[in-house]
Amino acid sequence: MTYAIRRGAHVSGTINVCKSASPSSTILPVTPKLKIFWLALVIMLAGCASVLEEDGALAIAPYKIEPSGRIVVDVRVDGQGPFTFALDTGASISVVFEELRNDLGLEVVPGKTLLIHGFVTSGKFPYVRIGRLELGHEVWADPKIAALPGDTDAGASIDGILGVDFLRRYAVGFSTRDRVIRLYPPDLVADRMYRGWSSIPLEPEYFGASGAALYLFEIDIGSRRIPAVFDLGAGLNLINWAAARSIGVDPAATRKKDVLAGAIESMHITARVRIDEVTTGRVRWRNEEFMIADPEVFTTLMGDENPYAILGAGLFTQRDFIIDFQRNRLLVKFAMDEVDTSVGEDSESKAR
């Protein structure tokens, strides 16, 4: 789901760089201190062995982070461009906005429309004829792309959206160090084990006859476990009122008027709350702000009486991560100060 808060947000993160080391060719006496040094070196190299490799990637493409927090990349459409597309794991289908469709003269497929469930509302929209989309060296031939009106704030700064229909053709790796995404063959990542990464199970939530899906995982806020939508198209984090009440939020003390811009329409946000700690697997976020609202997507897809959350791109662009669609898992690199020794390796092995 591509949406953003109209007032904008600043995203920052800590980058942990793992550098390889080469032992000297000089022969040294093996002292107790030297043994400790070599042991530490082995541990360091073992941890570095799982950083995102360029080997085997089908395509490598730079990404940028918008002021809204969304991740955007350059995409070529039928050989023209580049154009700015947002990467959106909350969108089951890729789209172009009306201005780009008009500029390129893309033809509408007669008699075919697609029902799209947006964050704020739903509607039927036409398919357009596109020969190919290109991201880096990867070509998506004859994609089924919908055309959306571009008169919303969410569509004002981008030309289109690359949704799950494109992304799940690959295993998708994000590197904070060099700000690139890497598209891997799915089998390559599915067969690997990643030391120093938290493996978070993703649960596809299917809806409609098309097999479209959102991907959910569980987060812990205080003593409450809440299902959360993994939504890279979101420029913010959000919980519904059922979730807010379950963690003891007082609605009267949280009122604030903002406008939330969806890809189709906008809605007013009446509350926000700052949450001390959010955890999933072995990954921890602290002092994160969440909007509170009951958008249509919760009612349409998941029911409005159950607690739900949406975790946006800002939480994930702080670390390297890999989306392994084939094994339905999200691999997130964590820092050593985030490791909870009380759960240890059991938690990681269960996640795998």
C-alpha positions as MATLAB code, in Angstrom:
seq = 'MTYAIRRGAHVSGTINVCKSASPSSTILPVTPKLKIFWLALVIMLAGCASVLEEDGALAIAPYKIEPSGRIVVDVRVDGQGPFTFALDTGASISVVFEELRNDLGLEVVPGKTLLIHGFVTSGKFPYVRIGRLELGHEVWADPKIAALPGDTDAGASIDGILGVDFLRRYAVGFSTRDRVIRLYPPDLVADRMYRGWSSIPLEPEYFGASGAALYLFEIDIGSRRIPAVFDLGAGLNLINWAAARSIGVDPAATRKKDVLAGAIESMHITARVRIDEVTTGRVRWRNEEFMIADPEVFTTLMGDENPYAILGAGLFTQRDFIIDFQRNRLLVKFAMDEVDTSVGEDSESKAR';
ca = [
       0.000    0.000    0.000;
       1.629    3.197   -1.114;
       0.724    6.043    1.160;
       2.446    8.843    3.021;
       1.761   11.381    5.729;
       1.310   14.784    4.144;
       3.546   16.522    6.669;
       6.524   14.218    5.821;
       8.958   12.289    7.999;
      12.716   12.047    8.410;
      14.247    8.584    8.334;
      17.643    7.834    9.768;
      19.478    4.656   10.604;
      22.704    3.168   11.888;
      24.913    1.491    9.308;
      27.039   -1.408   10.507;
      29.841   -2.095    8.034;
      31.545   -5.489    8.156;
      35.025   -5.401    6.598;
      36.975   -8.464    5.627;
      40.481   -8.958    6.973;
      43.514  -10.742    5.563;
      45.971  -12.383    8.004;
      49.619  -11.388    7.678;
      52.007  -13.851    6.055;
      54.485  -13.364    8.921;
      54.726  -16.390   11.222;
      54.066  -15.356   14.818;
      54.440  -17.338   18.027;
      51.107  -18.639   19.288;
      50.611  -16.861   22.618;
      47.391  -16.844   24.703;
      46.699  -13.289   23.550;
      47.221  -14.306   19.919;
      44.814  -17.224   20.356;
      42.182  -14.799   21.616;
      42.869  -12.530   18.619;
      42.463  -15.361   16.101;
      39.295  -16.571   17.810;
      37.827  -13.072   17.621;
      38.865  -12.841   13.957;
      37.182  -16.154   13.128;
      33.984  -15.009   14.847;
      34.085  -11.695   12.971;
      34.581  -13.386    9.608;
      31.852  -15.912   10.352;
      29.456  -13.041   11.015;
      30.533  -11.269    7.828;
      30.057  -14.339    5.673;
      26.375  -13.649    5.331;
      26.368  -10.030    4.144;
      24.557   -9.445    0.877;
      26.724  -10.857   -1.893;
      26.829   -9.436   -5.369;
      27.572  -12.954   -6.653;
      24.520  -14.477   -8.204;
      22.414  -11.314   -8.327;
      20.444  -10.997  -11.551;
      20.272   -7.219  -11.207;
      21.675   -4.523   -8.938;
      19.885   -1.177   -8.844;
      20.332    1.932   -6.665;
      17.427    3.047   -4.522;
      16.552    6.323   -2.821;
      14.465    7.089    0.230;
      11.874    9.826   -0.256;
      11.207   12.399    2.481;
       7.960   10.471    3.053;
      10.021    7.348    3.835;
       9.149    5.338    0.725;
      11.799    3.404   -1.200;
      11.989    4.422   -4.863;
      13.958    3.117   -7.849;
      14.462    4.051  -11.486;
      12.417    1.969  -13.941;
      12.306    2.060  -17.721;
       8.957    1.540  -19.453;
       9.043    0.255  -23.024;
      12.600    1.538  -23.344;
      11.789    5.049  -22.145;
      12.714    6.733  -18.905;
      13.945    6.269  -16.296;
      10.813    6.873  -14.247;
      10.404    6.834  -10.478;
       8.605    3.796   -9.045;
       7.988    2.998   -5.382;
       8.684   -0.539   -4.136;
       5.552   -1.711   -2.366;
       5.055   -5.040   -0.578;
       1.604   -3.802    0.408;
       0.488   -3.644   -3.242;
      -0.448   -6.950   -4.826;
      -0.312   -5.505   -8.344;
       1.990   -2.984  -10.001;
       0.534    0.257  -11.344;
       1.358    3.366  -13.324;
      -0.210    6.724  -12.591;
      -2.291    8.627  -15.113;
       0.329   11.259  -15.988;
       2.863    8.642  -17.058;
       0.208    6.728  -19.003;
      -0.666    9.895  -20.900;
       2.957   10.917  -21.486;
       3.831    7.511  -22.964;
       0.530    7.082  -24.787;
      -0.123    3.721  -23.139;
      -3.279    2.099  -24.447;
      -6.004    0.887  -22.119;
      -7.002   -2.765  -22.564;
     -10.673   -2.534  -23.617;
     -13.265   -4.261  -21.462;
     -10.851   -5.241  -18.667;
     -10.758   -3.643  -15.259;
      -9.213   -4.626  -11.958;
     -10.670   -4.172   -8.468;
      -7.937   -2.588   -6.350;
      -8.235   -2.410   -2.586;
      -6.446    0.753   -1.582;
      -5.424    1.840    1.885;
      -8.279    4.329    2.159;
     -10.828    3.068   -0.363;
     -11.301    0.621   -3.244;
     -12.146    1.000   -6.911;
     -12.041   -0.557  -10.372;
      -9.283    0.582  -12.699;
      -8.227   -0.302  -16.260;
      -5.267   -2.355  -17.413;
      -2.776   -0.722  -19.764;
      -0.676   -2.299  -22.508;
       3.044   -2.316  -21.684;
       5.633   -4.339  -23.564;
       8.262   -4.417  -20.841;
       9.433   -2.908  -17.578;
      13.152   -2.813  -16.768;
      14.793   -2.555  -13.359;
      18.544   -2.706  -13.715;
      19.254   -5.573  -16.109;
      16.028   -7.412  -15.349;
      13.200   -7.235  -17.872;
       9.558   -7.945  -17.045;
       7.879   -8.733  -20.354;
       4.154   -8.114  -20.980;
       3.262   -7.218  -17.395;
      -0.345   -6.771  -16.309;
      -0.271   -3.202  -15.069;
      -3.184   -1.124  -13.808;
      -3.535    2.637  -14.325;
      -4.459    4.806  -11.317;
      -5.371    8.490  -11.235;
      -2.422   10.590  -10.162;
      -4.302   13.364   -8.365;
      -3.415   12.219   -4.838;
      -0.477   13.241   -2.676;
       0.825    9.659   -2.766;
       1.116    9.752   -6.555;
       2.441   13.297   -6.816;
       6.134   12.408   -6.557;
       6.213    8.988   -8.244;
       5.280    7.626  -11.654;
       4.255    4.129  -10.595;
       4.442    1.276   -8.120;
       6.264   -2.050   -8.320;
       4.114   -4.429   -6.302;
       4.334   -8.003   -5.089;
       3.484   -9.351   -8.556;
       6.921   -8.117   -9.666;
       8.909   -8.500   -6.444;
       8.039  -12.121   -5.714;
       9.624  -13.190   -8.993;
      12.889  -12.824   -7.041;
      14.447  -12.870   -3.622;
      14.984   -9.165   -2.982;
      17.972   -7.921   -0.968;
      18.345   -4.377    0.398;
      21.775   -3.051    1.364;
      21.991    0.037    3.570;
      25.760    0.283    3.039;
      25.672    1.078   -0.668;
      21.939    1.889   -1.076;
      21.188   -0.752   -3.690;
      18.681   -3.533   -4.076;
      19.722   -6.884   -5.501;
      17.362   -9.205   -7.330;
      18.380  -12.830   -6.760;
      17.043  -16.060   -8.255;
      14.599  -17.328   -5.577;
      16.355  -20.691   -5.190;
      19.703  -19.045   -4.468;
      18.518  -17.323   -1.288;
      16.110  -20.085   -0.252;
      19.010  -22.568   -0.025;
      21.194  -20.306    2.134;
      21.460  -19.967    5.890;
      22.263  -16.481    7.190;
      24.340  -16.160   10.341;
      23.700  -12.901   12.186;
      20.285  -12.392   10.615;
      16.887  -12.825   12.205;
      14.565  -15.050   10.189;
      11.020  -13.725   10.567;
       8.200  -15.909    9.175;
       5.933  -14.129    6.692;
       2.323  -15.274    6.530;
       0.644  -14.589    3.168;
      -2.956  -13.408    3.582;
      -4.708  -14.239    0.316;
      -7.829  -12.469   -0.861;
      -9.933  -12.434   -3.999;
      -9.920  -14.854   -6.926;
      -6.667  -13.482   -8.345;
      -4.493  -14.974   -5.604;
      -3.351  -11.528   -4.484;
      -1.772  -11.451   -1.042;
      -0.498   -9.251    1.729;
       2.361  -10.501    3.896;
       1.997  -10.419    7.664;
       4.237  -11.177   10.610;
       3.789  -10.832   14.352;
       5.150   -7.994   16.456;
       5.237   -7.569   20.223;
       4.256   -4.255   21.794;
       4.538   -4.570   25.543;
       2.752   -7.783   26.461;
       0.567   -7.754   23.342;
       1.288   -9.748   20.181;
      -0.223   -8.054   17.132;
      -0.300   -9.129   13.457;
       1.447   -6.550   11.276;
       1.386   -5.985    7.523;
       4.874   -5.814    5.975;
       4.390   -2.717    3.829;
       7.392   -1.117    2.125;
       5.018    1.227    0.310;
       4.077    2.886    3.577;
       5.871    6.040    4.586;
       4.801    5.591    8.212;
       3.719    3.046   10.821;
       0.103    2.577   11.804;
      -2.058    0.663   14.280;
      -5.819    0.440   14.260;
      -7.939    1.505   17.220;
      -8.436   -2.091   18.342;
      -4.644   -2.445   18.667;
      -4.328    0.964   20.325;
      -6.894    0.083   22.958;
      -5.228   -3.297   23.563;
      -1.943   -1.583   24.550;
      -3.684    0.976   26.762;
      -3.708    4.059   24.547;
      -6.078    6.767   25.781;
      -7.883    8.142   22.699;
      -8.642   11.460   24.412;
      -4.940   12.156   24.970;
      -3.755   11.432   21.437;
      -5.794   13.680   19.164;
      -3.929   15.267   16.284;
      -5.101   16.159   12.786;
      -3.017   14.980    9.837;
      -3.893   13.832    6.366;
      -2.922   10.342    5.225;
      -2.551   10.176    1.442;
      -3.337    6.835   -0.158;
      -2.715    5.831   -3.765;
      -6.419    6.310   -4.539;
      -7.766    8.757   -1.941;
      -6.803   10.451    1.323;
      -8.144   10.312    4.867;
      -7.715   12.200    8.124;
      -5.552   10.825   10.916;
      -6.956   11.820   14.296;
      -4.334   10.356   16.626;
      -0.736    9.268   16.991;
       1.253    7.573   19.712;
       4.958    6.979   20.432;
       5.706    3.380   21.376;
       8.734    2.666   23.555;
       9.644   -0.700   22.041;
       8.506   -2.914   19.162;
      10.064   -6.346   18.664;
       9.828   -9.213   16.217;
      12.103  -12.224   16.171;
      15.477  -10.917   17.343;
      14.981   -7.404   16.001;
      14.054   -4.485   18.214;
      12.931   -0.942   17.413;
      12.754    1.730   20.076;
      10.812    4.976   20.435;
       8.854    4.659   17.188;
       5.859    6.787   16.250;
       2.625    5.154   15.069;
      -0.443    6.732   13.528;
      -3.810    5.462   14.768;
      -6.649    5.005   12.285;
      -9.165    2.496   10.961;
      -8.595    2.586    7.193;
     -10.741    0.574    4.825;
      -7.980   -1.958    4.164;
      -8.372   -3.384    7.676;
     -12.138   -3.725    7.309;
     -12.059   -5.129    3.776;
      -9.248   -7.605    4.134;
      -8.902   -8.449    7.801;
     -11.906   -7.236    9.791;
     -12.015   -4.064   11.850;
     -12.513   -5.618   15.285;
      -9.132   -7.322   15.537;
      -5.864   -5.559   16.439;
      -3.618   -4.965   13.420;
      -0.583   -2.889   12.577;
       1.212   -1.737    9.453;
       5.000   -1.451    9.556;
       6.373    0.905    6.941;
       9.642    1.218    5.086;
      11.263    3.506    7.661;
      11.713    0.629   10.110;
      13.417   -1.597    7.565;
      15.726    0.847    5.820;
      17.736    1.049    9.056;
      19.217   -2.427    8.390;
      20.092   -4.804    5.581;
      17.225   -7.162    4.853;
      16.196   -9.821    2.356;
      12.675  -10.784    1.304;
      12.666  -14.519    0.609;
       9.255  -15.050   -0.966;
       9.955  -18.698   -1.773;
      10.347  -19.635    1.896;
       7.941  -16.954    3.157;
      10.503  -15.328    5.421;
      11.997  -11.928    6.009;
      15.700  -11.935    6.871;
      16.781   -8.885    8.866;
      20.356   -8.189    9.931;
      20.456   -7.360   13.630;
      23.065   -5.667   15.829;
      24.631   -7.561   18.720;
      23.082   -5.207   21.292;
      19.659   -6.335   20.066;
      20.224  -10.019   20.838;
      17.995  -11.329   23.601;
      20.055  -14.077   25.242;
      16.966  -15.416   26.967;
      15.632  -16.698   23.652;
      19.009  -17.393   22.026;
      19.408  -19.856   19.205;
      16.065  -21.605   19.812;
      14.193  -18.577   18.522;
      16.337  -18.398   15.405;
      16.079  -22.094   14.620;
      12.306  -22.039   15.006;
      12.082  -19.091   12.627;
      14.048  -21.010   10.026;
];
